Amino acid sequence: MPWEVIGSVLLGLAAALVAARRFPDRFRDRALVLATGPAAAFGGGVIARVVLGPGHALPVLAVAVLVSAALLSLLVRPGGAPARGRPRVGAA
């Protein structure tokens, strides 16, 4: 159990780092991304562990990464939206 938790948190952090590095202009706050990834993976891993039971390490880690990616996708700013603090051209 502890290895699954540690593994899911590390995979969530890796997913957050990849997302923050690959799409830096699509996220408002890098610190929020780096906190959401591991926290979501931890929650997803714990829920998967409870549902699947012991002896299913790979499915637990897969669910943890999927939950982390799903919650990170909720933080993505639409491509056409202007960044916060930057006025739009023609705005009154």
SULURMO-V494028 format. One record per residue. N is the residue number from 0. RES is the residue in three letters. PHI is phi in whole degrees, 0 to 359 (999 if undefined). NEAR is the number of other ideal C-beta (glycine too) atoms within 8 Angstrom. D_FIRST is the distance of its C-alpha to the first C-alpha in Angstrom with 1 decimal. Layout:
N,RES,PHI,NEAR,D_FIRST / N,RES,PHI,NEAR,D_FIRST
This chain:
0,MET,999,6,0.0 / 1,PRO,298,5,3.8 / 2,TRP,289,7,5.5 / 3,GLU,293,12,5.2 / 4,VAL,294,11,6.4 / 5,ILE,297,8,8.7 / 6,GLY,296,12,9.8 / 7,SER,292,16,10.6 / 8,VAL,295,12,12.5 / 9,LEU,294,9,14.3 / 10,LEU,292,13,15.3 / 11,GLY,294,17,16.5 / 12,LEU,294,12,18.5 / 13,ALA,296,9,19.9 / 14,ALA,297,14,21.0 / 15,ALA,293,16,22.6 / 16,LEU,295,10,24.3 / 17,VAL,297,8,25.7 / 18,ALA,296,12,27.0 / 19,ALA,291,12,28.5 / 20,ARG,280,6,30.2 / 21,ARG,283,6,31.4 / 22,PHE,232,8,32.7 / 23,PRO,293,8,33.6 / 24,ASP,277,5,36.5 / 25,ARG,268,7,34.6 / 26,PHE,248,14,32.4 / 27,ARG,287,7,34.0 / 28,ASP,224,6,31.7 / 29,ARG,296,8,29.6 / 30,ALA,296,6,27.7 / 31,LEU,295,10,26.8 / 32,VAL,296,14,25.5 / 33,LEU,289,12,23.4 / 34,ALA,272,9,21.9 / 35,THR,289,13,21.4 / 36,GLY,303,18,19.6 / 37,PRO,294,14,16.4 / 38,ALA,295,9,16.6 / 39,ALA,293,14,17.0 / 40,ALA,295,18,14.2 / 41,PHE,298,13,11.8 / 42,GLY,298,9,13.4 / 43,GLY,296,15,13.5 / 44,GLY,293,18,9.9 / 45,VAL,293,9,9.1 / 46,ILE,296,10,12.1 / 47,ALA,296,13,11.4 / 48,ARG,296,13,8.1 / 49,VAL,294,7,10.4 / 50,VAL,288,6,13.2 / 51,LEU,277,8,12.1 / 52,GLY,88,7,9.8 / 53,PRO,288,5,7.7 / 54,GLY,90,4,9.2 / 55,HIS,234,10,10.1 / 56,ALA,293,9,8.6 / 57,LEU,294,6,12.1 / 58,PRO,296,9,13.1 / 59,VAL,296,14,10.2 / 60,LEU,293,13,11.3 / 61,ALA,295,8,14.9 / 62,VAL,296,12,14.8 / 63,ALA,299,17,13.5 / 64,VAL,293,14,16.4 / 65,LEU,295,9,18.8 / 66,VAL,294,14,18.2 / 67,SER,299,18,18.7 / 68,ALA,295,9,21.8 / 69,ALA,295,9,23.1 / 70,LEU,287,11,23.0 / 71,LEU,294,15,24.5 / 72,SER,293,7,27.2 / 73,LEU,287,6,28.2 / 74,LEU,271,11,29.2 / 75,VAL,288,9,31.5 / 76,ARG,275,9,35.2 / 77,PRO,304,5,37.7 / 78,GLY,298,5,39.5 / 79,GLY,273,3,42.9 / 80,ALA,284,6,42.1 / 81,PRO,288,6,43.5 / 82,ALA,291,8,41.4 / 83,ARG,294,5,41.5 / 84,GLY,92,3,44.4 / 85,ARG,252,6,46.4 / 86,PRO,291,5,49.4 / 87,ARG,279,6,50.2 / 88,VAL,290,4,53.6 / 89,GLY,88,3,56.1 / 90,ALA,284,5,54.2 / 91,ALA,278,1,56.5
